[in-house]
Amino acid sequence: MQAALNNGITSSLSANRKPAIPSYNGHPDYDMANALKKVSPQAQAKAKTTATNFEAMFLNQMFAQMTSGLKGEGPFGNTEGTGVWRSMLTEQYSKSFAQAGGVGISNEVYRTLILQQANRAS
């Protein structure tokens, strides 16, 4: 009985809630909120994937530069195949970083893509 009452309260509260306004630099981002209304959920998902992939590519390049001068002992040693294995490792690191939230590049790219798509739809 209590669970049914709680579920009823929760569903009525969630029905009365307004969608959250996204924030940008610590302030409400009304431009983004309006743009999200104009862009389909499928296009939003595609933009999010594109933004995450872009950040992963950027991080991969950054990690490759960070590890390019490593020599000697380590997980791969200093053999001729080290470069191939290290590139695979940095690619996986970059994908993991981007999926976990990255360093903020994907948020900016996503915002830009959504705003551009909303302007085209207008």
C-alpha positions as CSV (number, residue, x, y, z in Angstrom):
1,M,0.0,0.0,0.0
2,Q,2.8,2.4,1.0
3,A,4.7,1.6,-2.2
4,A,1.6,2.3,-4.3
5,L,1.1,5.6,-2.6
6,N,4.8,6.6,-3.1
7,N,4.6,5.6,-6.8
8,G,1.5,7.8,-7.2
9,I,3.2,10.8,-5.5
10,T,6.4,10.3,-7.6
11,S,4.5,10.1,-10.9
12,S,2.4,13.1,-10.1
13,L,5.5,15.1,-9.1
14,S,7.4,14.1,-12.3
15,A,4.3,15.0,-14.4
16,N,4.4,18.6,-13.0
17,R,8.1,19.1,-13.4
18,K,9.4,21.4,-16.1
19,P,12.3,20.1,-18.3
20,A,15.7,21.1,-16.8
21,I,17.3,24.1,-18.5
22,P,20.8,23.3,-19.6
23,S,23.6,25.5,-18.2
24,Y,26.5,27.1,-20.0
25,N,29.4,28.6,-18.0
26,G,27.4,28.3,-14.8
27,H,24.4,30.2,-16.2
28,P,21.1,28.9,-17.7
29,D,21.5,28.3,-21.4
30,Y,18.1,29.4,-22.8
31,D,19.5,29.3,-26.4
32,M,20.3,25.6,-26.0
33,A,17.0,24.9,-24.3
34,N,15.1,26.4,-27.3
35,A,17.4,24.7,-29.8
36,L,16.8,21.3,-28.2
37,K,13.0,21.8,-28.8
38,K,13.7,22.3,-32.6
39,V,16.1,19.3,-33.1
40,S,14.7,15.8,-33.2
41,P,15.8,13.3,-30.5
42,Q,17.5,11.2,-33.3
43,A,19.5,14.2,-34.4
44,Q,20.4,15.0,-30.8
45,A,21.7,11.4,-30.3
46,K,23.7,11.6,-33.5
47,A,25.2,15.0,-32.5
48,K,26.1,13.6,-29.1
49,T,27.9,10.6,-30.7
50,T,29.7,12.8,-33.2
51,A,30.8,15.1,-30.4
52,T,32.1,12.2,-28.3
53,N,33.9,10.7,-31.2
54,F,35.5,14.1,-32.0
55,E,36.8,14.4,-28.4
56,A,38.1,10.8,-28.5
57,M,40.0,11.6,-31.7
58,F,41.5,14.8,-30.1
59,L,42.5,12.9,-27.0
60,N,44.0,10.1,-29.1
61,Q,46.2,12.7,-30.8
62,M,47.2,14.2,-27.5
63,F,48.0,10.8,-25.9
64,A,50.0,9.8,-29.0
65,Q,52.2,13.0,-28.6
66,M,52.6,12.3,-24.9
67,T,53.8,8.7,-25.4
68,S,55.8,9.3,-28.6
69,G,59.1,9.8,-26.7
70,L,58.8,6.9,-24.3
71,K,61.7,4.4,-24.7
72,G,63.0,1.5,-22.7
73,E,61.2,-0.6,-20.1
74,G,57.5,-0.6,-19.7
75,P,54.5,-2.6,-20.8
76,F,55.8,-2.9,-24.4
77,G,59.5,-2.5,-24.0
78,N,61.4,-0.9,-26.9
79,T,60.8,-3.3,-29.7
80,E,59.8,-2.6,-33.3
81,G,56.1,-3.5,-32.6
82,T,55.9,-1.0,-29.7
83,G,54.5,1.7,-31.9
84,V,51.6,-0.4,-33.0
85,W,50.7,-1.6,-29.6
86,R,51.1,1.8,-28.1
87,S,48.8,3.4,-30.7
88,M,46.1,0.8,-29.9
89,L,46.5,1.5,-26.2
90,T,46.2,5.3,-26.7
91,E,43.2,4.8,-28.9
92,Q,41.4,2.7,-26.2
93,Y,42.4,5.2,-23.5
94,S,41.0,8.1,-25.6
95,K,37.7,6.3,-26.2
96,S,37.4,5.5,-22.5
97,F,38.2,9.1,-21.5
98,A,35.7,10.5,-23.9
99,Q,32.9,8.0,-22.9
100,A,33.5,8.9,-19.2
101,G,33.0,12.6,-19.8
102,G,36.3,13.6,-21.3
103,V,37.8,17.0,-20.7
104,G,34.8,19.1,-21.9
105,I,35.4,19.3,-25.6
106,S,32.5,17.1,-26.5
107,N,30.1,19.4,-24.5
108,E,31.1,22.4,-26.5
109,V,31.0,20.5,-29.8
110,Y,27.5,19.1,-29.0
111,R,26.2,22.6,-28.1
112,T,27.6,24.0,-31.3
113,L,26.1,21.2,-33.5
114,I,22.6,21.5,-31.8
115,L,22.6,25.3,-32.2
116,Q,23.6,25.0,-35.9
117,Q,20.9,22.4,-36.6
118,A,18.3,24.5,-34.8
119,N,19.2,27.5,-36.9
120,R,18.8,25.5,-40.1
121,A,15.4,24.3,-38.9
122,S,14.2,27.9,-38.3
